[in-house]
C-alpha cells in the first residue's frame, strides 16, 4: 500500500492550502485566520461534526465511518514562530516577524488531506477525531486540549501525530518505542548584589562574579551529579547584566533549559540547582533566587502502538524506509500530553535536504504532504477495518 493514488492526485490542492497557511502565520493560541481556514476546508469536505474554540482556537472534527467501532485520534499543530522569514519564496509570510519555521503549516495540510480522503471514502468502522491543535511552540496547547477533556468528550482510544524532519531521507519515517523526545524544563536565576564604581569593586558586592560562579557550578550537575549513561542536558542560554564599562551593576540574571527523560534525573537537577545557587550566593555575599519550571513532559510512545504505526508507515513509504529504533531526540514536543492521556505514537517524516527547523530560511517540503496524509489515512483504515 504505497501513497494513496487519490491523495497523490490532491498534491496541487494540498500545496495551495499549505501556501495559504504559510502566508498567514499566527502565534500560540491566537489563530483566528488559521482555525477559520481549517474549519472552512473541513466543511467543504462534507464534514459537519466540527467543534471549534477548544483551547481558544483548536478544532476537533469527527468523521464517522461505517458501523460501530472505536475512535482514533489524529493530531496536527497549527501555530507559527516569531521569526522573520528569509526564504524569498512566492508564498512567504505576509506578517513581518512571524513565519512557519517548523512546518506546522505542512502538518495541518497533511491532516486536511487525510480528512478529505476519509470523508470521501469512509472505508473504516467507528470514528476518526481530527485534532487541530494551537500553541505547540509556546503555551502547551496539547495540554490545554487534554485538560479541556477532548479524550473523554470524543471517546478517543488511541492517538497519533507526525512531524517533518529536514535532512533526513525524503518520505522515510523514523521513531522508537518508549521515550522519544525529552522533557523540557526552564530555570531563571535572579542575583542581587550591591552596585558601584567599576574602579572601586571593594565597595560593591559584584553580582557579575557571582553569576559567573553560579554558571560554572551548574555545569557540574551534568559532569558530577548524574550517571553518565543517563541522558541529560543543562544549557545556560541567557546572561543579562550591566550597562556600562565603569559600573558594577546591582543585579544579574541567568536563564536556560534542562532536558531529561527520567523523572528521577529531573528531580535531582532541580534539587542540585537550588543547592548550588544558594551556596554560591552565600560564598559571594549576594542574594539569589532560582525559579525552576517544569515544562513539556517527555514524549513516550506506547510500544504496541509504535509497532503498529511503523508497520503502517512501511506500507506507505516502502519496506526499508522506516527506522523503528531511531535514537532519542533532546528536543521537546507537547504531543507528550496527549500520549500521557492515551496510548499512541509520534513519528518523524523525512523532508530531504534543507535548512533546519526554526531557521529563517526553512520551508516545508510540499512533496512529502501526500506521504503524511496517506500515513494518517492508512492508520485509520488499518486500525479500524470494515
N, C-alpha and C positions, 0 to 999 in steps of 0.2 A: 504493500500500500504506500506508494510514493506520495508526493504532493498531490492533493485532490485536484482533478482537472478543472472543475468549476471554480475552485478558489484560485488556481493559477490564472484562469481567464479573467478573474477580478483584479489582477495586479494593477492595471492602469487606473481603475477606480480607487483602489486602496491607496495608490500613490497620491491621487488628488486629495483624499481625506487627510493623509499624513502631511502633505504640504500645507494644507489649510491650517492644521493644528500647529505646524511649525511656525507659521507666520504670526500666530496669535498665542504666544506663550503666556501662561498665568502661573502665579506662585501659591504654594501652600494650600490653604483651604479656600482661597478666593479665586474660584474658577468658573465664573458665570458664563463666559462665552464657550469655554471648553465643554462644560456639562450640558449646556443647551445644544451644542453641536452633536454631542453623543446621543442625547435623548431624541433629537430630530432624526438622526440616522436610524436609530432603533425602531422608531415609529414607521419610517419608510420601509423597513424590512417586514412590517406586519406584526411586530411585537407590541402588545398592548399592556402587558403587566409590568409597568415601569415605575419604580419607586425612587423618586428624586429627593434631594435635600438631606440625605444621610451623611453625617459628619460634615454638615454645611453644604457641600457641593458634590458629594458622592452619589452614585447611582447603583441600584441593584435591579436588573431586569430579568424576568423569568421567562424561559422558553419551555413550553410544555411539549413533551414527547408523546408517544403513542402508548397508552396504557399506564398502569400504576408502576411506581418504582421510586427509588431514592432520588435525592437532589445532589448534584455535583457542582461545586463552585469553581469558577474560572476568574482569575483576577488580573487586572491591568491597572497600572498607576498612570495618572494624568498630568501631574504638576511639572513645571519647568524650574529653571535655576536663575539666580540673579547674576548672570554673566553677560557681557557684551559680545555679541556674535561676531565672528571673523571668518565665516565660511565664504562669503561672497556669492552665495547661492541665489538663484532667482526667487526661491521661496524663503529667503532669510527672514528672521524675526522683524516685525514691524514695530516692536516695542523696545526702545533703547534700554539697555541694561538687563534685558531678560532674553533667555533663549532655552530651547530644548536641547541641552547639552548632555543629557543622559539617555535619550531615546524613548522617553515616556510617550512622545507622540507616536512612535512606532509601535510601542506596546499596546496603546489604545487602538491603533489601526488594526493590529493583528486580532485583537479580541472582537472588534467590529466585523472583520472579515469572517471570523468563525461564527459570529452571531447571525450574519446574513445567511450563511450556508445552513446552519442548524435550523433557522426559522423556515427556510425553504424546503428542507428535506425531512426534518423531524424523524430521522431514522434511528430513533433511540426510545427507550422507555423512561418513565419518570420525568425529571425536570432538570434544567440547567439554570444555575444562578450566575448571571454575568455581573461581575463586581468591578465597577469602575471607581477607583479609589483616589481621593485627593491626598496631598501633603505627605508623600513618601520622603521627599528630601528634607523637609523640616516640619515638625509638628506631630508626627506619628499618626497619620490618618488611618492606617491599618488598625491601630489600637483603638482609635475612636469608633471606627465602624464596628469592631467587635464589641466594645463597651455599649454601643447603642443596640446591640442584640441581633445582628444580622444572621449569625449562625443558627440561633434558635428560631428567629422570626421566619426564616425561609427554609428551615429544616435541612440545612447543608450538612452532609455527612463527611465529605472529603473536599479538599481544596487544592488548587494548583496555580502556579504562576511561572512566568519565564522572563528572562532579562537578556537583552542583546549584549554581546561581548566583542568589542573590536580587537583585532589582531589575533583572533582565533579563526580557524578554517570556516569559511562562509558556509552556512547551512548545516553545520555539525553541532551536536549538543554535548554538554558535559555537566555532571553533577556528582553527588555522592550520597549514600545513606548516612543518617545521623547528622552531626554538626557540619554545616556547610559554610556559613558566614558567622563572623564574630559578634559578640555583644559589644555595644558601643556606649562607653561612659565618658563623662566630661569632668574636668576638675578646674576650679578657679581659686587662686590663692591671692589674697589681698594682704599686703605688707605695709605697715605704718611705722615710720621711724621719726626722726627729727631732722628737718632740713636746715640748710645754712649755706655758708660760703664755701665754694669748692677749694679755696686756699686754706681753709681752717676746718678740716674734717674732724679735728678733735673736739670741736664744739657741736658736732652733729651726731646723729645715730643713723648711719647710712643704710637706707633700705635697698640700695642697688647691690651692695656687697652681700647683704642677706639674701637677696633674690638669686644671686649667682650661687651662693652656697646651697640654698634650697634646691635649685635646679640640678646641680651636680649630685646632691644626695638622693634625689628622687630616682635618678638613673640606677642607683644601686638596688632598687626594688627588683629590677629585671635581672641584674647580674649576680645578686647575692641573696635574695629572699625567696626565690622560687625555683622549683625543679626545672632544669634546663630543657627537658623534653616536653614540658607543658607550654603551649603557645601563649605568648604574652607580648603585647606592645604597649609601651608607655612613651608618649611623644609630647614634649612641650612645644606648642605651636604659636604661643603668644608671649611676648615680654613687652610691657608698656611702662615707661617711667622717664622722668627727666624732661627738661625744657630748654636748657642752655648748658654751655660748656663749663661755666663757672658757678653752677648752682648744684648743691647736693639736694635732691628732691625729698619731699616729705613721704611720698608713697611709691610703691611699685606693685605690679600685677603680673602674675604668671598664669597661663591657661594652657590646656591641652586635652588630649584624648587617651583613653585606655581601651585596649581591645583584648578580649578574653573569650574562651569557650567554656570554662569551668566555673560555676558559681563560687566554689571554694577559693579559686585563684582571685576572683573578683573581690571577695570578702577580704582576703589577705592584702590586696593592693590598697583598698580603701583604709584599712586599719593602719598599715605601714605609712601611708601618705600622711595621715593625721599625726602620727607619732613623729615623723621626720620634720614636718612643718613646725610643730610645737617645740621640738628640741632645737632645731636650727634657729628659730626665732629667739629662744632664750639665750643661745650662745652669742648671738649678735646684738642682743639688747633691744630688739624690736618687738612689736606685736604682729601676729599673723593669724589669719583665719583661712581654713581650707573648706571649700564647698565641693563636695563630691556628688555628682548627679548620675544616677543610672539611667541610661537611655534604652535604645532598642535591645531586646534580648538576642541571644544567639539564634540564628536561623537553623532549625533542626528538622531534617527530613525524616519522615516515617519510613523505615526500611522497606516494608512491604509495598507501600505506595510508590516509593522511589524505584523499586524493581519493576513495578507495573509501568510507570511513566517512561522509564528508559527503554522498555520493550516497545512501547508505542512510538517513541522518538526514533528508534531504529527502523520501524516500519515506514516512517515518513522520510527520514534522511537517508536510509540505506544502511545495511549491515557494515560494521566497521566505522560508522560515522557518529558513534555515541561513546563517550568515555564515562562509564558508570562508577569509576573510582577516582574521580578528579581530586586534586589537592584542595584543602580548605582555603577559604578566602578570608583575609583580615578586614575586608570591608563589611559594612552592616546593611541591613535591609529590614524594613518594618513589616514585610510579609511574615516575619517571625511571629508576630502577634496572632496572625490567622493560623499558623501552624501550631501554636500553643493551644489554640481553641479547638482545632480539628486536625486529624491526620491528613497528610498530603505531601507534596513535594514541590521544590523550586529547582528549575533548571536554567542553565545558560545556553544561549544560542549564538554560535559564532557569526560575526558580522564581516569577517575579512579584514584586510589591512586598512589602517586609517588612524586618525587622531584618537587618543584615548577618551574615555568618558570624562565629563566635566571640563573638557578643553574647549576654548572658544572656536576652534576650527572643526570640532566634531559635528557630524551629521549622520543620522540613522541611514543604514543601507536599505533602500526600498526593496532590493532583490530578495531579502530574507523574509519579508512580510508574509508571502504565501506559505512559507515553511512553518512559521509560527502559528498562523491561522489554521493550517492543516493539522498541526500537532494538537491544538486545542479541540478541534472538531473530532479527531480520531480518539482522543481521550474519552470523550463523551460516548461515542458510538461503541467503543471497546469496553468501557466500564459498565455501560447500561444498554446492552444489545437487545434488540427486539426478540 
